[in-house]
Amino acid sequence: MVNDFLVRLSIRSAMFAGAITGFVFGLFVGGLLGALLSWFAGAIVDWQSQLGYSLGVTQQLLPLGDQINSL
């Protein structure tokens, strides 16, 4: 025989649990995307700096100019 149990769950608590779950998931995914974007931007800045030095281009002519050291 199969016994089924019906659990009573209020709509308010289900909505609250869903909101908390969505917030935590969004925070986690947003943190990962932000870290990936930050790493990629840093790699581009390093690449442009290295390219400028290897090609003999002055630092003022690069897209970020003299701001590379402050980044």
C-alpha positions, -999 to 999 in steps of 0.1 A, spaced: 0 0 0 11 35 -7 7 61 20 6 97 8 10 126 32 -1 160 22 20 187 38 3 220 46 25 249 35 13 285 35 17 306 4 34 333 25 62 310 37 66 295 2 70 330 -13 94 340 14 115 309 8 115 315 -29 126 351 -25 154 342 -2 165 314 -26 164 338 -56 183 365 -37 211 341 -27 214 326 -61 214 360 -78 241 372 -53 262 342 -60 259 344 -98 264 382 -97 296 378 -77 309 352 -102 301 374 -132 316 404 -115 348 386 -107 351 372 -142 344 407 -157 370 423 -134 396 396 -143 389 401 -180 392 439 -178 425 436 -159 438 412 -186 429 436 -213 447 465 -195 478 444 -190 477 433 -226 475 469 -238 503 479 -215 525 451 -227 516 457 -263 525 494 -260 559 486 -245 567 458 -270 558 479 -300 575 510 -287 543 531 -285 544 558 -259 521 553 -229 501 585 -236 489 571 -270 474 540 -254 436 541 -249 439 546 -211 470 568 -213 487 576 -181 459 560 -160 472 525 -164 494 527 -133 464 539 -112 443 509 -123 
